[in-house]
Amino acid sequence: MVFTVNSSLSAFAAFQNMGKAKQGADASAEGKTSSASVRSVAAQGAVDATSAKSDPGGLGATKAALDHTAAVLDAAGVAAERIADVLEQLEAKAQAAQAEDISAATRKKLEAEYDALRIRIPEIIDEASFQGENLVSADSQPLVVGVNESADRVVDIPPQNLSLGGPNVVLAGSQGIKDSAEATSAADAIRASISNLEQVRYALADSSRVVENQRAFVNKIATTIEDGLGNLIETNFEREAANLQALQVKQQLGLQVLSIANQSPQAILSMLK
């Protein structure tokens, strides 16, 4: 059946309601698209939000530098602990070798064990490198790490030379225990080295705390910025979608009402049979 548009009040009202529903649906769809555009812009810093959220506040380089420094310090701390353990074992060998009444075979065995332990120290130092950085070698340089995005604030991490014959491990690389006198001298140097290692470990632990505190601070700032971006650019798309769907249903109902209003009374009666 073909219907014509009657100039009745009911048809006119239905037409107006349908128009309003369509305007609302269009506005909702436009708002949703606009919201998506806003989110896309905010999510890229000045242009893209994805980039902004992936590196909030431009602190990515600072966080990476602090993470690297923390790893270098961890490696240095482990090396200091291992060397301290080796020194304690060396001290035990040197003390045993101080006795003048031990047999030649026993002294030879002590010397071999002592030498095997002593050469572990430079090996441990070499193993303390992390991505080319080593805080406990003889040629170690201070670590300088920026603690903000412009790197105008820095943290200086001093090196800790743990090489044999150095300022901390004063036991010389050639210092042995071939007789009682030499063993006594070695034991004294080892005890001094153990005492120095305690101070080194404290210093490394302090540096680690400084870096960890700064890492926590930077992470907190980054999280705050990221949350702020999220609150700014994330709109309630579920609510917008539900609103759009409701308006579309209203528009469809309006079409049906208009269709009914346009029909003649006889057509309406026939539909109700």
C-alpha positions in Angstrom: 0.0 0.0 0.0 1.3 3.5 -0.8 0.8 6.1 1.8 0.8 9.9 1.3 1.6 12.5 3.8 -1.6 13.9 5.2 -1.7 17.4 6.5 -3.0 16.3 9.9 -1.9 17.5 13.3 -0.9 14.0 14.3 1.2 13.5 11.2 2.8 16.9 11.7 3.6 16.1 15.4 5.0 12.7 14.4 7.2 14.4 11.8 8.5 16.9 14.3 9.3 14.2 16.9 11.1 12.2 14.3 13.2 15.2 13.3 14.1 15.9 16.9 15.1 12.2 17.4 17.3 12.4 14.2 18.9 15.6 15.4 19.7 14.0 18.8 21.1 10.8 17.2 23.2 12.9 14.8 24.5 15.0 17.7 25.3 11.9 19.8 27.2 10.4 16.9 29.0 13.6 16.3 29.8 13.9 20.0 31.2 10.4 20.0 33.3 11.1 16.9 34.4 14.4 18.4 35.3 12.7 21.7 37.4 10.2 19.8 39.1 13.0 18.0 39.9 14.7 21.3 41.3 11.5 22.7 43.4 11.0 19.6 44.9 14.4 19.9 45.5 14.4 23.7 47.0 10.9 23.4 50.0 12.1 21.5 51.4 14.9 23.6 50.8 17.9 21.3 49.4 15.7 18.5 49.1 12.0 19.6 47.9 10.7 23.0 49.3 7.3 22.6 52.8 8.8 22.6 52.0 11.1 25.6 50.7 8.2 27.7 53.6 5.9 26.8 56.1 8.6 28.0 54.1 10.8 30.4 55.9 14.1 31.2 58.7 13.2 28.8 60.3 11.2 31.7 61.1 8.1 29.7 64.8 8.9 29.3 65.2 9.8 33.0 63.5 6.5 34.1 65.8 4.6 31.7 68.9 6.3 33.0 67.9 5.6 36.6 67.0 2.0 35.9 70.5 1.6 34.2 72.2 3.2 37.2 70.3 0.9 39.6 71.4 -2.1 37.7 75.1 -1.0 37.7 74.9 -0.4 41.5 73.3 -3.8 42.0 76.1 -5.5 40.1 78.7 -3.6 42.1 77.0 -4.5 45.4 77.0 -8.2 44.6 80.6 -8.0 43.6 81.5 -6.3 46.9 79.7 -9.1 48.8 81.4 -11.8 46.9 84.9 -10.2 47.3 84.3 -9.8 51.1 83.4 -13.5 51.2 86.6 -14.4 49.3 88.7 -12.2 51.7 87.3 -14.1 54.7 88.4 -17.4 53.2 91.8 -15.9 52.3 92.2 -14.8 55.9 91.5 -18.3 57.2 94.2 -19.7 54.8 96.7 -17.0 55.9 96.1 -17.6 59.6 96.7 -21.3 59.1 99.9 -20.6 57.2 101.3 -18.5 60.0 102.1 -21.6 62.0 105.8 -22.5 61.8 105.4 -26.1 62.6 103.2 -27.2 59.7 104.6 -29.6 57.2 105.8 -28.6 53.8 103.0 -30.5 52.1 100.4 -28.7 54.2 101.9 -25.3 53.5 102.0 -26.1 49.8 98.3 -27.1 49.9 97.4 -23.9 51.8 99.4 -21.8 49.2 97.5 -23.5 46.3 94.1 -22.9 47.9 95.1 -19.3 48.8 96.3 -18.5 45.2 93.1 -20.0 43.8 91.0 -17.8 46.0 93.0 -14.7 45.4 92.7 -14.9 41.6 88.9 -14.9 42.0 89.0 -11.2 43.0 89.8 -9.8 39.5 87.4 -12.3 38.0 84.6 -11.1 40.2 85.4 -7.5 39.3 85.2 -8.3 35.6 81.8 -10.0 36.1 80.5 -6.8 37.8 80.2 -5.0 34.5 76.7 -4.1 33.3 76.3 -2.8 29.7 79.9 -1.5 29.8 79.6 0.2 33.2 81.7 -1.1 36.1 81.9 0.7 39.5 84.4 -1.6 41.1 87.3 -1.8 38.6 90.6 0.0 38.8 89.6 2.4 36.0 86.0 3.0 37.1 84.6 6.4 36.5 81.8 8.2 38.5 78.3 7.6 37.2 76.4 10.9 36.6 72.7 10.4 36.0 70.1 13.1 35.3 67.1 12.9 37.6 64.7 15.1 35.6 63.7 15.4 31.9 66.1 18.3 31.3 69.0 16.6 33.1 69.8 19.8 35.0 69.6 17.9 38.3 72.0 15.0 38.6 73.1 12.3 41.0 76.8 11.5 41.2 77.7 7.9 42.0 81.4 7.6 43.1 83.3 4.5 41.9 84.7 1.9 44.4 87.9 0.4 43.2 88.1 -3.2 44.6 91.2 -4.3 42.6 94.0 -6.1 44.4 96.5 -3.6 45.8 94.1 -0.8 45.5 92.7 1.7 48.0 90.2 -0.7 49.4 91.5 -4.2 48.8 95.1 -3.5 50.0 96.2 -7.1 49.6 98.6 -7.1 46.7 98.2 -9.4 43.8 101.6 -10.9 44.5 101.3 -11.2 48.2 101.5 -14.9 49.2 101.8 -17.1 52.2 104.9 -19.1 51.4 106.3 -18.8 55.0 105.0 -17.7 58.4 106.2 -14.1 58.1 104.6 -13.6 54.7 101.4 -15.2 55.9 101.3 -12.8 58.8 101.7 -9.8 56.5 99.1 -11.2 54.2 96.7 -11.7 57.1 97.1 -8.1 58.2 96.4 -6.8 54.7 93.4 -9.0 54.4 91.9 -7.8 57.7 92.4 -4.2 56.6 90.7 -5.1 53.3 87.7 -6.7 55.0 87.3 -3.5 57.1 87.5 -1.3 54.0 84.9 -3.6 52.2 82.4 -2.8 55.0 82.7 0.9 54.2 82.4 0.2 50.5 79.3 -1.8 50.9 77.7 0.9 53.0 78.6 3.5 50.4 77.1 1.4 47.6 74.0 0.8 49.7 73.6 4.5 50.3 74.0 5.2 46.6 71.4 2.5 45.8 68.9 4.1 48.2 69.4 7.5 46.6 68.7 6.1 43.2 65.8 4.0 44.4 64.2 7.0 46.1 64.6 9.1 42.9 63.2 6.2 40.8 60.1 6.0 43.1 59.7 9.8 42.8 59.9 9.9 39.0 57.6 6.9 38.7 55.1 8.7 41.0 55.2 11.8 38.8 54.8 9.7 35.7 51.9 7.9 37.1 50.2 11.1 38.2 50.6 12.6 34.7 49.4 9.4 33.1 46.4 9.3 35.3 45.7 12.9 34.6 45.9 12.3 30.8 43.6 9.3 31.2 41.0 11.3 33.1 41.2 14.1 30.6 41.0 12.1 27.4 38.9 9.1 28.3 35.2 9.8 27.9 32.4 7.5 28.8 32.0 5.9 25.4 29.6 3.2 26.8 27.2 5.9 27.9 27.5 7.7 24.6 26.9 4.5 22.7 23.8 3.7 24.8 22.5 7.3 24.3 23.0 7.0 20.6 21.3 3.6 20.5 18.3 5.0 22.4 18.0 7.9 20.0 18.2 5.7 17.0 15.4 3.5 18.4 13.4 6.7 19.0 14.0 7.7 15.5 12.8 4.4 14.2 9.7 4.6 16.3 9.1 8.1 15.0 9.1 6.7 11.4 6.6 4.1 12.4 4.3 6.7 14.1 4.6 9.0 11.0 3.7 6.1 8.8 0.6 5.3 10.9 -0.4 9.0 11.1 -0.2 9.3 7.3 -2.6 6.5 6.7 -6.3 6.9 6.1 -8.6 5.8 8.9 -9.6 2.8 6.8 -6.0 1.7 6.5 -5.5 2.1 10.2 -8.6 0.0 10.9 -7.4 -2.7 8.5 -4.1 -2.8 10.4 -5.9 -3.4 13.7 -7.9 -6.4 12.5 
